[in-house]
Structure formats: structure tokens, C-alpha cells
Amino acid sequence: MALSNRRMVFRAALAAVLISTIGLSACGRKGAPQPPPSAAAVEEPVTEDAVVLPPDS
């Protein structure tokens, strides 16, 4: 492969990488991902001496 062909292929590959990174940088939400609404960040500790009340009837 001639040197000029290699340069052309390298430039085309570099342009494709740069264009794809610019295009992908605009996708999606900005910032850190958030957990779903039902997911608890910290579980409540359960103590053994907890008082369990009967349901109101």
C-alpha cells in the first residue's frame, strides 16, 4: 500500500472516530445515573427488640 493511501485511510479512520465521539457525547442524560424510585439507597436496620403492633381492626 502506498504511503499516500495509508495517510488517507488513517485520516478517514480518525475523522470517523472524532465524528462518532462528538455524536455520542450528546446522547442520553447528563450526570450520574439515578436509581429506580423503588430502590432504597440504604436499608433500614431491623432490631430484635422492635415492637410489632397488631393491625387495627
C-alpha positions as CSV (number, residue, x, y, z in Angstrom):
1,M,0.0,0.0,0.0
2,A,1.4,3.4,-0.9
3,L,2.2,6.0,1.7
4,S,-0.5,8.3,0.4
5,N,-3.1,5.6,0.6
6,R,-2.1,4.8,4.2
7,R,-2.4,8.5,5.1
8,M,-5.9,8.7,3.5
9,V,-7.1,5.6,5.4
10,F,-5.6,7.0,8.7
11,R,-7.3,10.3,8.2
12,A,-10.6,8.7,7.3
13,A,-10.4,6.5,10.4
14,L,-9.5,9.4,12.6
15,A,-12.4,11.5,11.2
16,A,-14.8,8.6,11.8
17,V,-13.7,8.3,15.4
18,L,-13.9,12.0,16.1
19,I,-17.4,12.3,14.5
20,S,-18.7,9.3,16.4
21,T,-17.4,10.6,19.8
22,I,-19.0,14.0,19.1
23,G,-22.2,12.4,18.1
24,L,-22.3,10.0,21.1
25,S,-21.4,12.8,23.6
26,A,-24.8,14.4,23.0
27,C,-26.8,11.1,23.7
28,G,-28.5,10.3,27.0
29,R,-28.9,12.1,30.3
30,K,-26.2,14.2,31.7
31,G,-24.7,13.4,35.1
32,A,-24.6,10.2,37.2
33,P,-27.3,7.5,36.7
34,Q,-30.1,7.6,39.3
35,P,-31.5,4.5,41.0
36,P,-35.1,3.5,40.2
37,P,-37.8,5.0,42.5
38,S,-38.4,1.7,44.3
39,A,-34.7,1.1,45.1
40,A,-33.6,2.1,48.6
41,A,-30.1,3.5,48.9
42,V,-29.7,2.3,52.5
43,E,-31.8,-0.5,54.0
44,E,-33.4,0.2,57.3
45,P,-31.8,-1.8,60.1
46,V,-34.0,-4.3,61.8
47,T,-33.6,-4.6,65.6
48,E,-34.6,-7.7,67.5
49,D,-36.3,-5.7,70.3
50,A,-38.7,-4.0,67.9
51,V,-42.3,-3.9,69.0
52,V,-44.8,-5.3,66.5
53,L,-48.2,-3.9,66.9
54,P,-51.3,-5.8,65.8
55,P,-53.3,-4.3,63.0
56,D,-56.2,-2.1,63.9
57,S,-59.5,-4.0,63.5
